[in-house]
Amino acid sequence: MRSSNRARGRRQCRQRPCPSTYESFDLRGVADVQATGHNLQVSLHRPSGLRAGFHADGFAPGSGLLHAGEQWVPEQFLIEPHDHPVWEIYLQQHGTTHWVAGGESYALRPGHLFAVPPGVTHHLAGRSGNHHFYFAAVDLEVVGARHPGLRMPRTVVHREAGELTYAFAQLVRELTTRYEYAETGLALAVDHLVLAFSRSLAPAAVPQLAMHPAVRTVKRLLDQEFHEHWTLKELADRVGLAPAYLAELFAGELGQPPHRYLNERRIDRARQLLETSDVTVTALALSLGFSSSQHLARVFRQLTGATPTAFRSSRSR
């Protein structure tokens, strides 16, 4: 994604960001990742005006990745009309945004996938509230050559696809963490993202494990929409069951009540973001559905034995 101060130079800077428009920053020292005889060059930048997050580029052409990132954006942040030579895959995580691509308008809510083909002009239409998103510009032809059976789209894609969160999270880990076998890890993360993208366009998956349909539906909601302020009654209304009966079914199949399962999903996500981003604990808490940073800290300590701040500090040493 490109901010307004970069869009003016898009023809000169389509393949990589203009260095002069970025504030240089180092996310836990990740810049050149040494990986068992391979040196993975990853350039991380902070576009001016972000609340938190990064933009990464400088990848080898064979990876299929042109640029990628995760960003927390304030209300006044604008992305003017621009295009890319490859597909750009965007996943809304928090907040609501309105985009225009190829002359059509799209409203994105949390969990919405928005993918724009090469050469199609797109932009953020008007000011939005604070929001959080993932993005990756991927050459689907390169990845498709490695996996020729994958389904590839031809037009703009807009649909619910919260399951891509896990693929994007793994890509961010590869970009922001020092790992062995870094080049292999990045290629696999890109392939995983494209696989998840392709699957989101295919017919619904057929579960292979027996599970009550209501429990399966509620589990999917909590897995993909953990940022929502779910109550047991709201979940029960979604599946047409009495709250007490749903709680009994859910605990019987998954070994814990829905509220505990929801908190574990939120804390799993909080751990990942504390390791790979510089977002504030308060912003993190609100984006995950907690009422405050104190609420997050209490639940985080209950499940991990540490505070969010202490956990982040221990991972940055």
KOLKOLBA-364832 format. One record per residue (C-alpha): chain; residue in three letters; x, y, z. Coordinates in nm, 4 decimals, padded with zeros to 6 digits, m for minus. Layout:
+-----+------+----------+----------+----------+
! mol ! type !        X !        Y !        Z !
+-----+------+----------+----------+----------+
!   A !  ala !        X !        Y !        Z !
...
+-----+------+----------+----------+----------+
//
This chain:
+-----+------+----------+----------+----------+
! mol ! type !        X !        Y !        Z !
+-----+------+----------+----------+----------+
!   A !  met !  00.0000 !  00.0000 !  00.0000 !
!   A !  arg !  00.1196 !  00.3514 ! m00.0776 !
!   A !  ser !  00.0649 !  00.6644 !  00.1265 !
!   A !  ser ! m00.0347 !  00.9944 ! m00.0330 !
!   A !  asn !  00.3157 !  01.1382 ! m00.0331 !
!   A !  arg !  00.4396 !  00.8442 ! m00.2375 !
!   A !  ala !  00.1599 !  00.8163 ! m00.4923 !
!   A !  arg !  00.2757 !  01.1205 ! m00.6886 !
!   A !  gly !  00.5936 !  00.9394 ! m00.7869 !
!   A !  arg !  00.4380 !  00.6013 ! m00.8543 !
!   A !  arg !  00.5733 !  00.5646 ! m01.2079 !
!   A !  gln !  00.9297 !  00.6079 ! m01.0878 !
!   A !  cys !  00.8794 !  00.4046 ! m00.7697 !
!   A !  arg !  00.6423 !  00.1231 ! m00.8681 !
!   A !  gln !  00.8922 ! m00.1541 ! m00.8026 !
!   A !  arg !  01.0358 ! m00.0217 ! m00.4760 !
!   A !  pro !  00.9625 !  00.2609 ! m00.2316 !
!   A !  cys !  01.1237 !  00.5994 ! m00.2791 !
!   A !  pro !  01.3782 !  00.6113 !  00.0066 !
!   A !  ser !  01.3364 !  00.9837 !  00.0606 !
!   A !  thr !  00.9704 !  00.9444 !  00.1609 !
!   A !  tyr !  01.0367 !  00.7022 !  00.4465 !
!   A !  glu !  01.1621 !  00.7342 !  00.7967 !
!   A !  ser !  01.4324 !  00.4697 !  00.8374 !
!   A !  phe !  01.3779 !  00.2391 !  01.1316 !
!   A !  asp !  01.5031 ! m00.0924 !  01.2619 !
!   A !  leu !  01.2500 ! m00.3410 !  01.3978 !
!   A !  arg !  01.4496 ! m00.5352 !  01.6598 !
!   A !  gly !  01.7584 ! m00.5211 !  01.4425 !
!   A !  val !  01.6113 ! m00.7098 !  01.1483 !
!   A !  ala !  01.7697 ! m00.5909 !  00.8241 !
!   A !  asp !  02.0101 ! m00.8534 !  00.6896 !
!   A !  val !  01.9125 ! m01.2008 !  00.8045 !
!   A !  gln !  02.1957 ! m01.4545 !  00.7934 !
!   A !  ala !  02.0549 ! m01.8003 !  00.7266 !
!   A !  thr !  02.2855 ! m02.0988 !  00.6992 !
!   A !  gly !  02.4951 ! m01.9818 !  00.4087 !
!   A !  his !  02.2242 ! m01.7604 !  00.2593 !
!   A !  asn !  02.1958 ! m01.3880 !  00.3200 !
!   A !  leu !  01.8345 ! m01.2721 !  00.2939 !
!   A !  gln !  01.8268 ! m00.8985 !  00.2284 !
!   A !  val !  01.5108 ! m00.7423 !  00.3709 !
!   A !  ser !  01.4685 ! m00.3658 !  00.3724 !
!   A !  leu !  01.2204 ! m00.2458 !  00.6365 !
!   A !  his !  01.0775 !  00.1063 !  00.6248 !
!   A !  arg !  00.8279 !  00.3100 !  00.8245 !
!   A !  pro !  00.6078 !  00.5257 !  00.5985 !
!   A !  ser !  00.5663 !  00.8633 !  00.7634 !
!   A !  gly !  00.2410 !  00.9100 !  00.9509 !
!   A !  leu !  00.1827 !  00.5504 !  01.0662 !
!   A !  arg !  00.0847 !  00.4685 !  01.4226 !
!   A !  ala !  00.2924 !  00.1482 !  01.4003 !
!   A !  gly !  00.4032 ! m00.1126 !  01.1506 !
!   A !  phe !  00.6352 ! m00.1405 !  00.8529 !
!   A !  his !  00.6790 ! m00.1761 !  00.4779 !
!   A !  ala !  00.9291 ! m00.4363 !  00.3535 !
!   A !  asp !  01.0816 ! m00.4709 !  00.0103 !
!   A !  gly !  01.4053 ! m00.5584 ! m00.1694 !
!   A !  phe !  01.3310 ! m00.9283 ! m00.2196 !
!   A !  ala !  01.4923 ! m01.1538 ! m00.4760 !
!   A !  pro !  01.2703 ! m01.1879 ! m00.7888 !
!   A !  gly !  01.2437 ! m01.5641 ! m00.7437 !
!   A !  ser !  01.0492 ! m01.5239 ! m00.4181 !
!   A !  gly !  00.7499 ! m01.3824 ! m00.6019 !
!   A !  leu !  00.7197 ! m01.1066 ! m00.3402 !
!   A !  leu !  00.7555 ! m00.7420 ! m00.4403 !
!   A !  his !  00.6677 ! m00.5789 ! m00.1100 !
!   A !  ala !  00.4686 ! m00.6571 !  00.2043 !
!   A !  gly !  00.3888 ! m00.5214 !  00.5464 !
!   A !  glu !  00.1574 ! m00.4745 !  00.8401 !
!   A !  gln !  00.0426 ! m00.1262 !  00.9369 !
!   A !  trp ! m00.1647 !  00.0559 !  01.1968 !
!   A !  val ! m00.2950 !  00.3687 !  01.0287 !
!   A !  pro ! m00.4388 !  00.6885 !  01.1828 !
!   A !  glu ! m00.7530 !  00.8587 !  01.0607 !
!   A !  gln ! m00.5711 !  01.1255 !  00.8583 !
!   A !  phe ! m00.3622 !  00.8757 !  00.6609 !
!   A !  leu ! m00.4434 !  00.8777 !  00.2874 !
!   A !  ile ! m00.3493 !  00.6414 !  00.0066 !
!   A !  glu ! m00.3852 !  00.8140 ! m00.3286 !
!   A !  pro ! m00.4496 !  00.6450 ! m00.6665 !
!   A !  his ! m00.1705 !  00.4059 ! m00.7651 !
!   A !  asp ! m00.1157 !  00.0675 ! m00.9266 !
!   A !  his !  00.1342 ! m00.2189 ! m00.9149 !
!   A !  pro !  00.2942 ! m00.4489 ! m01.1734 !
!   A !  val !  00.1727 ! m00.7521 ! m00.9732 !
!   A !  trp ! m00.1287 ! m00.8496 ! m00.7615 !
!   A !  glu ! m00.1710 ! m00.6714 ! m00.4290 !
!   A !  ile ! m00.3449 ! m00.8723 ! m00.1576 !
!   A !  tyr ! m00.4867 ! m00.6694 !  00.1315 !
!   A !  leu ! m00.6507 ! m00.8040 !  00.4477 !
!   A !  gln ! m00.8413 ! m00.5736 !  00.6827 !
!   A !  gln ! m00.7756 ! m00.6582 !  01.0479 !
!   A !  his ! m00.9400 ! m00.3757 !  01.2434 !
!   A !  gly ! m01.1547 ! m00.0774 !  01.1506 !
!   A !  thr ! m01.3506 ! m00.0047 !  00.8347 !
!   A !  thr ! m01.2167 !  00.1403 !  00.5098 !
!   A !  his ! m01.3575 !  00.2345 !  00.1709 !
!   A !  trp ! m01.1584 !  00.1652 ! m00.1445 !
!   A !  val ! m01.2020 !  00.2330 ! m00.5130 !
!   A !  ala ! m01.0453 ! m00.0029 ! m00.7689 !
!   A !  gly ! m01.1039 !  00.0154 ! m01.1417 !
!   A !  gly ! m01.3861 !  00.2641 ! m01.0864 !
!   A !  glu ! m01.5793 !  00.0376 ! m00.8442 !
!   A !  ser ! m01.6252 !  00.1058 ! m00.4707 !
!   A !  tyr ! m01.5605 ! m00.1484 ! m00.1948 !
!   A !  ala ! m01.6340 ! m00.1275 !  00.1791 !
!   A !  leu ! m01.3912 ! m00.3336 !  00.3880 !
!   A !  arg ! m01.4610 ! m00.4547 !  00.7390 !
!   A !  pro ! m01.2425 ! m00.6725 !  00.9650 !
!   A !  gly ! m01.1685 ! m01.0057 !  00.7976 !
!   A !  his ! m01.2315 ! m00.8745 !  00.4463 !
!   A !  leu ! m00.9949 ! m00.9670 !  00.1668 !
!   A !  phe ! m00.9300 ! m00.7120 ! m00.1088 !
!   A !  ala ! m00.7062 ! m00.8164 ! m00.3985 !
!   A !  val ! m00.6265 ! m00.5946 ! m00.6960 !
!   A !  pro ! m00.4853 ! m00.7218 ! m01.0283 !
!   A !  pro ! m00.1713 ! m00.5798 ! m01.1918 !
!   A !  gly ! m00.2141 ! m00.2412 ! m01.3531 !
!   A !  val ! m00.5521 ! m00.1631 ! m01.1904 !
!   A !  thr ! m00.5558 !  00.1799 ! m01.0255 !
!   A !  his ! m00.6864 !  00.1766 ! m00.6682 !
!   A !  his ! m00.6967 !  00.4142 ! m00.3723 !
!   A !  leu ! m00.8363 !  00.4672 ! m00.0251 !
!   A !  ala ! m01.1522 !  00.6722 ! m00.0823 !
!   A !  gly ! m01.1708 !  00.9464 !  00.1795 !
!   A !  arg ! m01.0580 !  00.9430 !  00.5378 !
!   A !  ser ! m01.1212 !  00.6375 !  00.7515 !
!   A !  gly ! m01.0914 !  00.5870 !  01.1254 !
!   A !  asn ! m00.7899 !  00.4197 !  01.2833 !
!   A !  his ! m00.7393 !  00.0839 !  01.1175 !
!   A !  his ! m00.4974 ! m00.2077 !  01.0921 !
!   A !  phe ! m00.4211 ! m00.4169 !  00.7846 !
!   A !  tyr ! m00.1824 ! m00.6577 !  00.6164 !
!   A !  phe ! m00.0728 ! m00.6275 !  00.2551 !
!   A !  ala !  00.1514 ! m00.8099 !  00.0100 !
!   A !  ala !  00.2315 ! m00.7451 ! m00.3547 !
!   A !  val !  00.2820 ! m01.0894 ! m00.5074 !
!   A !  asp !  00.3664 ! m01.2079 ! m00.8566 !
!   A !  leu !  00.1126 ! m01.4880 ! m00.8868 !
!   A !  glu !  00.2741 ! m01.6114 ! m01.2064 !
!   A !  val !  00.5994 ! m01.6818 ! m01.0211 !
!   A !  val !  00.4205 ! m01.8663 ! m00.7394 !
!   A !  gly !  00.1871 ! m02.0370 ! m00.9856 !
!   A !  ala !  00.4878 ! m02.1760 ! m01.1720 !
!   A !  arg !  00.5921 ! m02.3495 ! m00.8483 !
!   A !  his !  00.2370 ! m02.4747 ! m00.7860 !
!   A !  pro !  00.0553 ! m02.4980 ! m01.1217 !
!   A !  gly ! m00.2651 ! m02.6407 ! m00.9760 !
!   A !  leu ! m00.3573 ! m02.3293 ! m00.7756 !
!   A !  arg ! m00.6600 ! m02.1292 ! m00.8826 !
!   A !  met ! m00.5701 ! m01.7737 ! m00.9798 !
!   A !  pro ! m00.8254 ! m01.4900 ! m01.0163 !
!   A !  arg ! m00.8557 ! m01.2458 ! m01.3063 !
!   A !  thr ! m01.0512 ! m00.9557 ! m01.1566 !
!   A !  val ! m01.0679 ! m00.7618 ! m00.8297 !
!   A !  val ! m01.1483 ! m00.9875 ! m00.5346 !
!   A !  his ! m01.3521 ! m00.8655 ! m00.2353 !
!   A !  arg ! m01.4893 ! m01.1163 !  00.0127 !
!   A !  glu ! m01.4695 ! m01.2366 !  00.3715 !
!   A !  ala ! m01.1504 ! m01.4367 !  00.4215 !
!   A !  gly ! m01.0394 ! m01.3982 !  00.7816 !
!   A !  glu ! m00.8543 ! m01.7292 !  00.7532 !
!   A !  leu ! m00.5785 ! m01.5435 !  00.5642 !
!   A !  thr ! m00.4754 ! m01.3846 !  00.8954 !
!   A !  tyr ! m00.2653 ! m01.6881 !  00.9851 !
!   A !  ala ! m00.0832 ! m01.6904 !  00.6509 !
!   A !  phe ! m00.0123 ! m01.3181 !  00.6732 !
!   A !  ala !  00.1063 ! m01.3538 !  01.0335 !
!   A !  gln !  00.3591 ! m01.6178 !  00.9287 !
!   A !  leu !  00.4848 ! m01.3970 !  00.6460 !
!   A !  val !  00.5344 ! m01.1105 !  00.8938 !
!   A !  arg !  00.7286 ! m01.3419 !  01.1261 !
!   A !  glu !  00.9630 ! m01.4328 !  00.8419 !
!   A !  leu !  01.0155 ! m01.0652 !  00.7591 !
!   A !  thr !  01.0743 ! m00.9400 !  01.1120 !
!   A !  thr !  01.2503 ! m01.2261 !  01.2920 !
!   A !  arg !  01.5984 ! m01.3754 !  01.2588 !
!   A !  tyr !  01.5477 ! m01.7373 !  01.1557 !
!   A !  glu !  01.7706 ! m02.0089 !  01.0174 !
!   A !  tyr !  01.6909 ! m02.1031 !  00.6549 !
!   A !  ala !  01.5526 ! m01.7530 !  00.5964 !
!   A !  glu !  01.5251 ! m01.7725 !  00.2173 !
!   A !  thr !  01.3410 ! m02.1035 !  00.2352 !
!   A !  gly !  01.1160 ! m01.9735 !  00.5120 !
!   A !  leu !  01.0224 ! m01.6646 !  00.3118 !
!   A !  ala !  00.9455 ! m01.8655 ! m00.0029 !
!   A !  leu !  00.7275 ! m02.1067 !  00.1959 !
!   A !  ala !  00.5464 ! m01.8176 !  00.3671 !
!   A !  val !  00.4715 ! m01.6552 !  00.0302 !
!   A !  asp !  00.3496 ! m01.9898 ! m00.1055 !
!   A !  his !  00.1341 ! m02.0401 !  00.2049 !
!   A !  leu ! m00.0241 ! m01.6965 !  00.1581 !
!   A !  val ! m00.1022 ! m01.7635 ! m00.2086 !
!   A !  leu ! m00.2403 ! m02.1073 ! m00.1176 !
!   A !  ala ! m00.4718 ! m01.9489 !  00.1419 !
!   A !  phe ! m00.5715 ! m01.6839 ! m00.1128 !
!   A !  ser ! m00.6463 ! m01.9490 ! m00.3756 !
!   A !  arg ! m00.8452 ! m02.1569 ! m00.1258 !
!   A !  ser ! m01.0545 ! m01.8531 ! m00.0338 !
!   A !  leu ! m01.1750 ! m01.8467 ! m00.3961 !
!   A !  ala ! m01.2621 ! m02.2170 ! m00.4023 !
!   A !  pro ! m01.5738 ! m02.3950 ! m00.2698 !
!   A !  ala ! m01.5970 ! m02.4245 !  00.1075 !
!   A !  ala ! m01.3710 ! m02.6841 !  00.2666 !
!   A !  val ! m01.5313 ! m03.0088 !  00.3818 !
!   A !  pro ! m01.4469 ! m03.0825 !  00.7490 !
!   A !  gln ! m01.3029 ! m03.4287 !  00.8084 !
!   A !  leu ! m01.3479 ! m03.4383 !  01.1865 !
!   A !  ala ! m01.6904 ! m03.4880 !  01.3385 !
!   A !  met ! m01.8112 ! m03.1766 !  01.5211 !
!   A !  his ! m02.1551 ! m03.0418 !  01.5993 !
!   A !  pro ! m02.2446 ! m02.7830 !  01.3293 !
!   A !  ala ! m02.3196 ! m02.5174 !  01.5928 !
!   A !  val ! m01.9847 ! m02.5718 !  01.7653 !
!   A !  arg ! m01.8044 ! m02.5594 !  01.4309 !
!   A !  thr ! m01.9754 ! m02.2307 !  01.3409 !
!   A !  val ! m01.8990 ! m02.0689 !  01.6755 !
!   A !  lys ! m01.5392 ! m02.1897 !  01.6674 !
!   A !  arg ! m01.4952 ! m02.0352 !  01.3219 !
!   A !  leu ! m01.6417 ! m01.7056 !  01.4443 !
!   A !  leu ! m01.4079 ! m01.6958 !  01.7434 !
!   A !  asp ! m01.1066 ! m01.7970 !  01.5331 !
!   A !  gln ! m01.1638 ! m01.5325 !  01.2675 !
!   A !  glu ! m01.3502 ! m01.2542 !  01.4493 !
!   A !  phe ! m01.1831 ! m01.2583 !  01.7910 !
!   A !  his ! m01.1709 ! m00.8769 !  01.7866 !
!   A !  glu ! m01.5505 ! m00.8620 !  01.8244 !
!   A !  his ! m01.7121 ! m00.8218 !  02.1676 !
!   A !  trp ! m01.8909 ! m01.1555 !  02.1620 !
!   A !  thr ! m02.1361 ! m01.2527 !  02.4357 !
!   A !  leu ! m02.2622 ! m01.6065 !  02.4846 !
!   A !  lys ! m02.6124 ! m01.4926 !  02.3873 !
!   A !  glu ! m02.4889 ! m01.3390 !  02.0617 !
!   A !  leu ! m02.3063 ! m01.6591 !  01.9727 !
!   A !  ala ! m02.6106 ! m01.8677 !  02.0647 !
!   A !  asp ! m02.8354 ! m01.6472 !  01.8498 !
!   A !  arg ! m02.6037 ! m01.7036 !  01.5533 !
!   A !  val ! m02.6600 ! m02.0797 !  01.5693 !
!   A !  gly ! m03.0164 ! m02.0858 !  01.6986 !
!   A !  leu ! m02.9471 ! m02.2513 !  02.0343 !
!   A !  ala ! m03.0074 ! m02.1601 !  02.3969 !
!   A !  pro ! m02.6921 ! m02.0056 !  02.5519 !
!   A !  ala ! m02.6618 ! m02.2723 !  02.8220 !
!   A !  tyr ! m02.6965 ! m02.5548 !  02.5684 !
!   A !  leu ! m02.4364 ! m02.3985 !  02.3370 !
!   A !  ala ! m02.1913 ! m02.3595 !  02.6278 !
!   A !  glu ! m02.2427 ! m02.7242 !  02.7200 !
!   A !  leu ! m02.1927 ! m02.8433 !  02.3613 !
!   A !  phe ! m01.8863 ! m02.6263 !  02.3082 !
!   A !  ala ! m01.7170 ! m02.7334 !  02.6310 !
!   A !  gly ! m01.8003 ! m03.0965 !  02.5624 !
!   A !  glu ! m01.6294 ! m03.0910 !  02.2212 !
!   A !  leu ! m01.3423 ! m02.8459 !  02.2818 !
!   A !  gly ! m01.2826 ! m02.8898 !  02.6535 !
!   A !  gln ! m01.3465 ! m02.5277 !  02.7526 !
!   A !  pro ! m01.6279 ! m02.2699 !  02.7383 !
!   A !  pro ! m01.6509 ! m02.0212 !  02.4477 !
!   A !  his ! m01.5239 ! m01.7260 !  02.6542 !
!   A !  arg ! m01.2060 ! m01.9091 !  02.7546 !
!   A !  tyr ! m01.1504 ! m02.0205 !  02.3947 !
!   A !  leu ! m01.1979 ! m01.6609 !  02.2754 !
!   A !  asn ! m00.9457 ! m01.5263 !  02.5249 !
!   A !  glu ! m00.6890 ! m01.7872 !  02.4219 !
!   A !  arg ! m00.7264 ! m01.6872 !  02.0554 !
!   A !  arg ! m00.6849 ! m01.3206 !  02.1486 !
!   A !  ile ! m00.3758 ! m01.3893 !  02.3585 !
!   A !  asp ! m00.2235 ! m01.6081 !  02.0856 !
!   A !  arg ! m00.2614 ! m01.3121 !  01.8518 !
!   A !  ala ! m00.1308 ! m01.0679 !  02.1132 !
!   A !  arg !  00.1852 ! m01.2769 !  02.1608 !
!   A !  gln !  00.2509 ! m01.2739 !  01.7871 !
!   A !  leu !  00.2007 ! m00.8977 !  01.7576 !
!   A !  leu !  00.4141 ! m00.8235 !  02.0637 !
!   A !  glu !  00.6976 ! m01.0177 !  01.9001 !
!   A !  thr !  00.6717 ! m00.8823 !  01.5462 !
!   A !  ser !  00.5357 ! m00.5275 !  01.5739 !
!   A !  asp !  00.5917 ! m00.2054 !  01.7651 !
!   A !  val !  00.2230 ! m00.1280 !  01.8151 !
!   A !  thr !  00.1475 !  00.0092 !  02.1615 !
!   A !  val ! m00.0078 ! m00.2206 !  02.4201 !
!   A !  thr ! m00.3142 !  00.0051 !  02.4412 !
!   A !  ala ! m00.3730 !  00.0011 !  02.0643 !
!   A !  leu ! m00.3123 ! m00.3742 !  02.0632 !
!   A !  ala ! m00.5665 ! m00.4289 !  02.3396 !
!   A !  leu ! m00.8405 ! m00.2331 !  02.1661 !
!   A !  ser ! m00.7768 ! m00.3986 !  01.8276 !
!   A !  leu ! m00.8131 ! m00.7439 !  01.9862 !
!   A !  gly ! m01.1460 ! m00.6679 !  02.1536 !
!   A !  phe ! m01.0273 ! m00.5946 !  02.5076 !
!   A !  ser ! m01.1819 ! m00.2969 !  02.6837 !
!   A !  ser ! m00.8459 ! m00.1510 !  02.7909 !
!   A !  ser ! m00.4753 ! m00.2239 !  02.8240 !
!   A !  gln ! m00.5410 ! m00.3246 !  03.1860 !
!   A !  his ! m00.7987 ! m00.5797 !  03.0694 !
!   A !  leu ! m00.5475 ! m00.7243 !  02.8227 !
!   A !  ala ! m00.2739 ! m00.7311 !  03.0869 !
!   A !  arg ! m00.4952 ! m00.9198 !  03.3329 !
!   A !  val ! m00.5959 ! m01.1884 !  03.0830 !
!   A !  phe ! m00.2438 ! m01.2070 !  02.9384 !
!   A !  arg ! m00.0961 ! m01.2698 !  03.2840 !
!   A !  gln ! m00.3608 ! m01.5330 !  03.3601 !
!   A !  leu ! m00.2737 ! m01.7295 !  03.0466 !
!   A !  thr !  00.1021 ! m01.6715 !  03.0165 !
!   A !  gly !  00.2246 ! m01.5768 !  03.3637 !
!   A !  ala !  00.3715 ! m01.2470 !  03.2370 !
!   A !  thr !  00.2520 ! m00.8989 !  03.1470 !
!   A !  pro !  00.2470 ! m00.7907 !  02.7806 !
!   A !  thr !  00.5309 ! m00.5450 !  02.8446 !
!   A !  ala !  00.7470 ! m00.8055 !  03.0139 !
!   A !  phe !  00.6751 ! m01.0570 !  02.7375 !
!   A !  arg !  00.7777 ! m00.8077 !  02.4688 !
!   A !  ser !  01.0956 ! m00.7169 !  02.6572 !
!   A !  ser !  01.1955 ! m01.0828 !  02.6969 !
!   A !  arg !  01.1606 ! m01.1404 !  02.3208 !
!   A !  ser !  01.3638 ! m00.8341 !  02.2223 !
!   A !  arg !  01.6822 ! m00.9332 !  02.4067 !
+-----+------+----------+----------+----------+
//
